[in-house]
Structure formats: C-alpha cells, structure tokens
Amino acid sequence: MNKTKGYAGHILEVNLSTNSFTARELSVDFCHDYLGGIGFNARIVYDEVPAGADPLGPENVLVFGVGTMVGSTFPTSSRTEVSAKSPMTGKFGTSNSGMFFGTHLKNAGFDALVVKGRAEKPVYIFIENGEVKILDATRLWGKDSWDTLDILKKQYPGSESATIGPAGENLVRFACVENGYYDAWARTGLGAVMGSKNLKAVVVRGTLGITPHDPEALLKISFKARQLIESSPFYKPFRSYGSMNAALPYGSFKALTANNFSEGSLPDWKENFAKSRVEEHTFGHVACQSCIVACAHWVELKEGKYKGLKMKGMEVTPTVSFGSGCGMSLEACVKAAEMGQRYGMDMVSAAGAAAMAIELYKKGTIKEEDIGYDIDFGDDDAILRLMDDIAYRRGIGNVFAEG
C-alpha cells in the first residue's frame, strides 16, 4: 500500500518462538474495513488466536495498533490500542493509551505490531525506520518500568518504549503495559500477556513520517477540529483540571466506589479532594502527541511522607479507585500511582483488589496471620504494602494477583 494514503503501509509480525519477523503490506480493503487501532487489532486477534488458547500461553498474540490519524496534524491524534486474549476474562482484552509511542511506531514504518510465540529467555524488540531487532533483555529483567526506561532512553536517545515491570514478569493477571514513564495500556491484563512471552520491552524510534492523501484538506479539517475543541464549554475546565473535574461531582451524586462500594461517598471527600487540593500539588500540565488540551497534571509533593515525588498524576480514575475505594489520602493516591507505574500494574484493578482484601479482613474471612499485617480503609501504609506483595506475588499477594 502506498504510504501517501496516510498509512505507514505495513504490519510487522514478530514470532518470539522462532526469533523471526516478517512485514506484510496493508491492503486498501483492510484499511477501509478496519481503519486502524482497535479495528486492526480486533480483526487480527480474531484471526490469529485459536479457540481455547491459554491467554498466558504462546498461542495468544499481543497486538499494538496505531490509530488512523496518528502522525498527522489532527488534534488529539495520539492513541494506540493494545489487544490480546485477556488473562482477566478469557475474552477479547484491549486497552488504549496516548503519549508518543504510536507516532514513533508509525514513523518507523509500521501501522501495527503483532507479537506471537514465546521467547526462551527475556528479550526486547527494537524497531527503527523499517529495521527490526530481537535483542537480549536479561539485564533488564527484574527491573521496574522506570529503571528499564532509564536504560533504554540512554541506549536509544529519542526513542519511545512499551515496557513491563515486576507485575508483568510475575504474571499478575491485571498487569499492564507501560507507555513511557507515565502512561499505560492498563486494563485487561495485557502486561501479563507480554510477560508470558518473555518480552520486556518494545522500543520504537522513527523518522520516516507519513504523507496524507490531500495535505491541504487535512490542514483545513485539523484547523476546524481545533476550533471546535477550543469552543467547547468543557475545553477550559479540562485544560485546567483534567479528568479531576469529575471527582467532586462523583461524590455529590454518591457515585463513588467508597470503601469497596459499601457507600456512595465519603464524609470528607469534598474537603480532601477539592480542586484547591489539586492546585496545591500541580506545577504544570502534560499533553500527548498533537493534543491542545493537556489535561494531565504534573504533580510535585513538596512536603509530607512522600516529599520529593514528581510525576504525572491525579487522574480521576486512580484517584477515585484508591482515594474512595480504599479511603487513601490524596498524597497517598499519587504514591500508589507511582507504584503502579513502576510495577506495571493496573491501578484500578490493584485498588479493587486491595479494597476487597480490606473488606474480607474486616469481616474476618481473612485474618492478620493470612496477610502478615493489619489493614483497614484509610491505612495508606498497609495498602501500599499490599500492592508490593501483589506485584511480587508474596504471601496473600499471590492470591490477589489473580484478580
């Protein structure tokens, strides 16, 4: 397929069992029928994964599919879909993430990456401008996602990486695939699929670019889309507070996951999670590729137990999951987010597992000798300790790592 149609033009297949790879051309019909991203992924997973396949076995495939408009001037076009048969549900599992990985994969010459089989030892895949290498990752195995990225960024300047941390290596069923330092393909256990293949990372770096079919028309429609976004009544609030705009309304509507869904809200929710608290810890905003909203917060904790922590944080989903579901403080939610990113573990599922553990403990179904320590809603230290146990499958963490 001619890449002037706006696609890179190829799907890359890597078979880790045979240590081989092939690139197949995209057809116009395939692009027309499935567009890209989740469309490509759903078709590929359906075709390639046999019925009854073990999600953590070599027959499963892991697919990275780049969104149709990624790499163009169209605003907010940054998204990449990762899909496989889910180890959480046994059904189609998929997750979406932005940032810059998809742009680099497309600029490296590929609209999708299909990973098959299982490597005999830890490996990582390096892709650059049509060139592909399967390389030894023994030195990276056992490291958390951030430490892995530090090494890969130094070795491959200007690259973007999809990685797993200890949760993925240990096949925690809700492990995620980390997208750079601060984003992730978090839901449905795709990090466990990646870990089951002994695949530590996918490193991409590309400069090939894409050429749209009609550059002038694309610029016009991109400008129009930008105008529509900026004229929306939601634009300024989301640019200022991002998804945290929803935190207080959830509490007001009693739509929180409070104390493992036992309540609709918490009495101090409005006070502890107000916009003023967000502003207190926010020192800038973070945007994905081609995005004019920049909804993510750059958080710096200047004092307290977690003083010195700096990261993209305070998104509504993990904040509600930990802050409401587990009763944690706002600052501890940021720490939990950091641990989730380092371990490569879906924060929603991790918080859900912790909240369930607390309820079971309070009901006497599990006891202190089962866990090794006391745990309760609002006990930040104990909840973070349980997250660590889950990531490394220690003690009762091995049970909750199953979801």
C-alpha positions as CSV (number, residue, x, y, z in Angstrom):
1,M,0.0,0.0,0.0
2,N,1.3,3.5,-0.9
3,K,2.1,5.3,2.3
4,T,1.0,8.6,0.7
5,K,-2.5,7.4,1.7
6,G,-1.7,8.3,5.3
7,Y,-0.6,4.9,6.5
8,A,2.9,3.6,7.1
9,G,1.8,0.7,4.9
10,H,2.9,-2.4,6.7
11,I,2.0,-4.7,9.6
12,L,5.0,-6.1,11.4
13,E,4.8,-9.7,12.7
14,V,7.4,-10.9,15.3
15,N,7.5,-14.5,16.3
16,L,9.4,-14.9,19.5
17,S,9.4,-18.7,19.4
18,T,11.3,-18.7,16.1
19,N,13.2,-15.5,16.7
20,S,12.0,-14.2,13.4
21,F,9.9,-11.4,11.9
22,T,8.1,-10.5,8.7
23,A,6.4,-7.4,7.4
24,R,3.3,-7.6,5.3
25,E,1.8,-4.9,3.2
26,L,-1.6,-3.3,4.2
27,S,-4.3,-3.6,1.6
28,V,-6.7,-0.8,0.8
29,D,-9.6,-3.0,1.6
30,F,-8.2,-3.9,5.1
31,C,-7.7,-0.2,5.9
32,H,-11.2,0.7,4.6
33,D,-12.9,-2.0,6.6
34,Y,-11.0,-1.7,9.9
35,L,-9.4,1.8,9.8
36,G,-6.6,1.3,12.4
37,G,-6.2,1.0,16.1
38,I,-8.9,-1.2,17.7
39,G,-10.3,-2.1,14.3
40,F,-7.0,-3.6,13.1
41,N,-6.5,-5.3,16.5
42,A,-9.9,-6.9,16.8
43,R,-9.6,-8.4,13.3
44,I,-6.0,-9.7,13.9
45,V,-6.8,-11.2,17.4
46,Y,-9.9,-12.9,16.0
47,D,-7.9,-14.4,13.1
48,E,-4.7,-15.3,14.9
49,V,-5.8,-16.6,18.3
50,P,-7.3,-20.1,18.2
51,A,-10.3,-21.0,20.2
52,G,-9.5,-22.3,23.6
53,A,-6.0,-20.7,23.6
54,D,-4.4,-20.1,27.0
55,P,-4.2,-16.2,27.4
56,L,-0.8,-16.8,29.0
57,G,0.3,-19.4,26.5
58,P,2.4,-18.9,23.3
59,E,-0.7,-19.2,21.1
60,N,-2.0,-15.8,22.3
61,V,-0.9,-12.8,20.3
62,L,-0.2,-9.3,21.5
63,V,-1.1,-6.6,19.0
64,F,-0.1,-2.9,19.0
65,G,-2.4,-1.0,16.6
66,V,-1.8,2.7,15.8
67,G,-4.8,5.0,15.4
68,T,-5.7,6.0,11.9
69,M,-4.9,9.7,12.3
70,V,-1.8,9.3,14.5
71,G,1.2,11.0,13.0
72,S,-0.9,13.7,11.4
73,T,-1.7,17.3,12.3
74,F,-5.2,16.3,13.5
75,P,-5.7,17.4,17.2
76,T,-5.6,14.7,19.9
77,S,-4.5,12.0,17.4
78,S,-2.1,10.2,19.7
79,R,-3.8,7.0,20.5
80,T,-2.5,3.4,20.2
81,E,-4.6,0.3,21.0
82,V,-3.0,-2.9,22.5
83,S,-5.1,-6.1,22.4
84,A,-4.9,-9.8,23.1
85,K,-7.0,-12.6,24.6
86,S,-7.3,-11.3,28.2
87,P,-5.9,-13.3,31.2
88,M,-8.5,-11.5,33.3
89,T,-11.6,-12.5,31.4
90,G,-10.6,-15.1,28.8
91,K,-12.2,-12.9,26.2
92,F,-11.1,-10.1,23.9
93,G,-8.9,-7.7,26.0
94,T,-7.9,-4.3,24.8
95,S,-6.6,-1.0,26.2
96,N,-5.9,2.4,24.8
97,S,-3.1,4.9,25.5
98,G,-1.8,8.1,24.1
99,M,1.6,9.9,24.5
100,F,4.1,9.3,21.7
101,F,4.6,5.6,21.2
102,G,2.2,5.3,18.3
103,T,3.7,8.2,16.4
104,H,7.1,6.6,16.6
105,L,5.8,3.2,15.5
106,K,4.1,4.7,12.5
107,N,7.1,6.8,11.7
108,A,9.3,3.7,12.0
109,G,7.3,2.2,9.1
110,F,4.5,0.1,10.7
111,D,0.8,0.7,11.5
112,A,0.6,-2.4,13.7
113,L,2.9,-4.8,15.6
114,V,1.8,-8.4,16.1
115,V,3.8,-10.4,18.7
116,K,3.5,-14.2,18.6
117,G,5.0,-17.1,20.4
118,R,7.3,-17.1,23.5
119,A,11.0,-16.3,23.7
120,E,13.2,-18.8,25.5
121,K,14.8,-16.0,27.6
122,P,13.9,-12.4,28.2
123,V,14.1,-10.2,25.1
124,Y,13.1,-6.8,23.8
125,I,12.2,-5.7,20.3
126,F,13.9,-2.7,18.7
127,I,12.2,-1.1,15.7
128,E,13.7,1.8,13.7
129,N,12.8,3.0,10.2
130,G,11.8,-0.4,8.9
131,E,14.6,-2.2,10.7
132,V,13.8,-4.8,13.4
133,K,16.0,-6.5,16.0
134,I,15.1,-9.0,18.7
135,L,17.6,-8.4,21.5
136,D,18.6,-10.0,24.8
137,A,16.8,-8.4,27.8
138,T,18.4,-10.4,30.6
139,R,20.0,-7.3,32.1
140,L,16.5,-5.6,32.2
141,W,14.5,-8.5,33.7
142,G,13.6,-7.9,37.3
143,K,13.9,-4.1,37.0
144,D,10.9,-1.9,37.4
145,S,9.4,0.0,34.4
146,W,11.1,3.3,35.2
147,D,14.5,1.9,35.7
148,T,14.1,-0.1,32.5
149,L,13.2,3.1,30.6
150,D,16.2,4.9,32.0
151,I,18.5,2.3,30.5
152,L,16.6,2.2,27.2
153,K,16.4,6.0,26.8
154,K,20.2,6.2,27.4
155,Q,20.9,3.5,24.8
156,Y,18.4,4.7,22.3
157,P,18.0,8.5,22.6
158,G,14.8,9.9,21.2
159,S,13.0,6.6,21.4
160,E,9.7,5.6,23.0
161,S,9.1,2.3,24.8
162,A,6.4,0.0,25.9
163,T,7.6,-2.0,28.9
164,I,6.5,-4.3,31.7
165,G,7.6,-4.2,35.3
166,P,7.6,-6.9,38.0
167,A,3.8,-7.3,37.8
168,G,4.0,-8.3,34.2
169,E,7.1,-10.5,34.8
170,N,5.2,-12.3,37.6
171,L,2.1,-12.7,35.5
172,V,-0.2,-10.7,37.8
173,R,-3.4,-11.0,35.9
174,F,-4.1,-7.3,35.9
175,A,-0.5,-6.3,35.0
176,C,-0.3,-3.5,32.4
177,V,2.0,-2.5,29.6
178,E,3.6,0.8,30.5
179,N,3.7,3.5,27.8
180,G,6.7,5.6,28.7
181,Y,7.1,6.7,32.3
182,Y,3.6,8.0,33.0
183,D,1.0,6.3,30.8
184,A,-0.1,2.7,30.3
185,W,-2.2,0.2,28.4
186,A,-3.6,-0.6,31.8
187,R,-6.8,-2.7,31.6
188,T,-7.4,-6.4,30.9
189,G,-4.0,-7.8,31.9
190,L,-2.0,-7.2,28.7
191,G,1.2,-6.8,30.8
192,A,0.8,-10.4,31.9
193,V,0.5,-11.5,28.2
194,M,3.7,-9.6,27.4
195,G,5.4,-11.2,30.4
196,S,4.2,-14.6,29.4
197,K,6.1,-14.1,26.1
198,N,9.3,-13.2,28.0
199,L,9.1,-9.8,26.3
200,K,10.4,-7.0,28.5
201,A,10.0,-4.0,26.1
202,V,9.2,-2.8,22.6
203,V,11.5,0.2,21.7
204,V,10.5,2.3,18.7
205,R,12.2,5.2,17.0
206,G,11.2,6.5,13.6
207,T,11.7,9.5,11.3
208,L,10.1,8.2,8.1
209,G,6.9,10.2,8.6
210,I,3.7,9.8,6.6
211,T,2.2,11.8,3.7
212,P,-1.5,12.4,3.7
213,H,-3.5,11.9,0.5
214,D,-4.5,15.6,0.5
215,P,-2.3,17.7,2.7
216,E,-4.3,20.9,2.2
217,A,-7.6,19.2,3.1
218,L,-6.0,17.7,6.2
219,L,-4.8,21.0,7.4
220,K,-8.2,22.5,6.9
221,I,-10.1,19.8,8.8
222,S,-7.4,19.9,11.5
223,F,-7.9,23.6,11.9
224,K,-11.7,23.1,12.0
225,A,-11.3,20.4,14.7
226,R,-9.1,22.6,16.8
227,Q,-11.7,25.4,16.6
228,L,-14.5,23.0,17.7
229,I,-12.4,21.8,20.6
230,E,-11.5,25.2,21.8
231,S,-15.1,26.5,21.5
232,S,-16.4,23.6,23.7
233,P,-17.6,24.7,27.1
234,F,-15.6,21.7,28.5
235,Y,-12.3,22.9,27.0
236,K,-11.1,25.3,29.7
237,P,-12.2,23.2,32.7
238,F,-10.4,20.2,31.3
239,R,-7.4,22.2,30.4
240,S,-7.2,23.4,33.9
241,Y,-8.2,20.4,36.0
242,G,-8.3,17.5,33.5
243,S,-10.3,14.4,34.5
244,M,-10.2,15.5,38.1
245,N,-13.2,17.7,37.2
246,A,-15.3,14.7,37.8
247,A,-14.0,13.9,41.3
248,L,-16.3,16.2,43.2
249,P,-19.5,15.5,41.2
250,Y,-19.0,11.8,41.7
251,G,-19.0,12.5,45.5
252,S,-22.0,14.8,45.2
253,F,-24.0,12.3,43.2
254,K,-23.0,9.5,45.6
255,A,-21.4,7.7,42.7
256,L,-18.1,6.8,44.3
257,T,-16.6,3.4,45.0
258,A,-16.4,4.3,48.7
259,N,-14.9,1.6,50.9
260,N,-15.3,-1.2,48.3
261,F,-18.6,0.1,47.1
262,S,-20.2,-0.2,50.5
263,E,-21.1,3.6,50.4
264,G,-21.7,6.1,47.6
265,S,-19.5,8.8,49.1
266,L,-17.1,9.6,52.0
267,P,-17.9,12.4,54.5
268,D,-14.6,14.2,53.9
269,W,-14.4,13.7,50.2
270,K,-15.2,17.3,49.2
271,E,-12.7,18.7,51.7
272,N,-9.8,16.3,50.9
273,F,-10.2,16.1,47.1
274,A,-11.3,19.7,46.3
275,K,-9.8,21.5,43.3
276,S,-7.8,23.6,45.7
277,R,-6.0,20.4,46.8
278,V,-5.2,19.6,43.2
279,E,-3.8,23.1,42.6
280,E,-1.7,22.7,45.8
281,H,0.3,19.9,44.2
282,T,0.1,20.8,40.5
283,F,3.1,22.5,38.8
284,G,2.2,22.3,35.1
285,H,0.4,20.1,32.7
286,V,1.3,17.3,30.3
287,A,0.0,16.8,26.8
288,C,0.0,13.8,24.5
289,Q,1.1,14.0,20.8
290,S,-0.9,16.6,18.9
291,C,-3.1,17.4,21.9
292,I,-4.2,21.0,22.6
293,V,-6.0,20.1,25.9
294,A,-3.0,19.0,28.0
295,C,-5.4,17.5,30.6
296,A,-2.8,15.7,32.7
297,H,-1.3,17.2,35.8
298,W,2.4,17.4,36.6
299,V,2.4,16.7,40.3
300,E,5.2,17.5,42.8
301,L,4.8,16.7,46.5
302,K,6.7,19.3,48.4
303,E,6.2,18.0,52.0
304,G,5.0,15.2,54.0
305,K,5.7,11.4,53.9
306,Y,6.1,11.4,50.1
307,K,8.1,14.6,49.8
308,G,10.1,14.8,46.6
309,L,7.8,12.6,44.5
310,K,7.4,14.1,41.0
311,M,5.3,12.6,38.2
312,K,2.2,12.8,36.0
313,G,-0.6,12.1,38.4
314,M,-4.0,13.0,39.9
315,E,-6.2,11.5,37.2
316,V,-9.7,10.8,38.3
317,T,-9.8,7.1,37.8
318,P,-6.9,6.0,40.0
319,T,-7.7,8.8,42.5
320,V,-11.3,7.6,42.9
321,S,-10.1,4.0,42.9
322,F,-7.6,4.5,45.7
323,G,-9.0,7.6,47.4
324,S,-12.6,6.4,47.5
325,G,-12.4,2.7,47.1
326,C,-9.6,2.3,49.7
327,G,-10.0,5.6,51.6
328,M,-6.4,6.7,51.0
329,S,-5.3,10.3,51.2
330,L,-4.7,12.4,48.1
331,E,-1.0,12.3,48.5
332,A,-1.0,8.5,49.0
333,C,-3.0,8.2,45.8
334,V,-0.1,9.9,44.0
335,K,2.3,7.4,45.7
336,A,0.1,4.5,44.7
337,A,0.1,5.8,41.1
338,E,3.9,5.9,41.1
339,M,4.0,2.3,42.4
340,G,1.5,1.2,39.8
341,Q,3.7,2.8,37.0
342,R,6.9,1.3,38.3
343,Y,5.4,-2.2,38.9
344,G,3.4,-2.1,35.6
345,M,0.1,-2.8,37.4
346,D,-3.3,-1.5,36.5
347,M,-4.2,0.9,39.3
348,V,-8.0,0.3,39.1
349,S,-7.7,-3.4,39.5
350,A,-5.0,-3.1,42.1
351,A,-7.2,-0.7,44.2
352,G,-10.1,-3.0,43.7
353,A,-8.1,-6.0,45.0
354,A,-6.9,-4.0,48.0
355,A,-10.4,-2.8,48.8
356,M,-11.7,-6.3,48.6
357,A,-8.9,-7.6,50.8
358,I,-9.8,-4.9,53.4
359,E,-13.5,-5.8,53.4
360,L,-12.7,-9.5,53.7
361,Y,-10.3,-8.7,56.6
362,K,-12.8,-6.6,58.4
363,K,-15.4,-9.4,58.1
364,G,-13.0,-11.9,59.5
365,T,-12.8,-14.0,56.3
366,I,-9.1,-13.5,56.2
367,K,-7.1,-12.8,59.3
368,E,-3.9,-10.9,60.2
369,E,-1.8,-14.1,60.1
370,D,-3.0,-14.6,56.5
371,I,-1.9,-11.2,55.4
372,G,1.0,-10.6,57.8
373,Y,-0.1,-7.2,58.9
374,D,-3.3,-5.3,59.9
375,I,-5.1,-3.5,57.1
376,D,-8.0,-1.1,57.0
377,F,-9.6,1.6,54.8
378,G,-7.5,4.7,55.0
379,D,-4.4,2.8,56.2
380,D,-2.1,4.2,53.4
381,D,1.0,2.2,54.5
382,A,-0.8,-1.1,54.7
383,I,-2.4,-0.7,51.3
384,L,0.8,0.3,49.6
385,R,2.5,-2.7,51.3
386,L,-0.3,-5.0,49.8
387,M,0.4,-3.5,46.4
388,D,4.0,-4.5,46.7
389,D,3.0,-8.0,47.8
390,I,0.7,-8.4,44.8
391,A,3.3,-7.2,42.3
392,Y,5.8,-9.8,43.6
393,R,3.2,-12.4,44.5
394,R,4.3,-12.6,48.1
395,G,2.1,-14.3,50.6
396,I,-1.5,-13.4,50.2
397,G,-0.5,-11.1,47.4
398,N,-0.2,-14.3,45.3
399,V,-3.9,-14.8,45.8
400,F,-5.0,-11.2,45.0
401,A,-2.6,-11.2,41.9
402,E,-5.2,-13.5,40.3
403,G,-7.7,-10.7,40.3
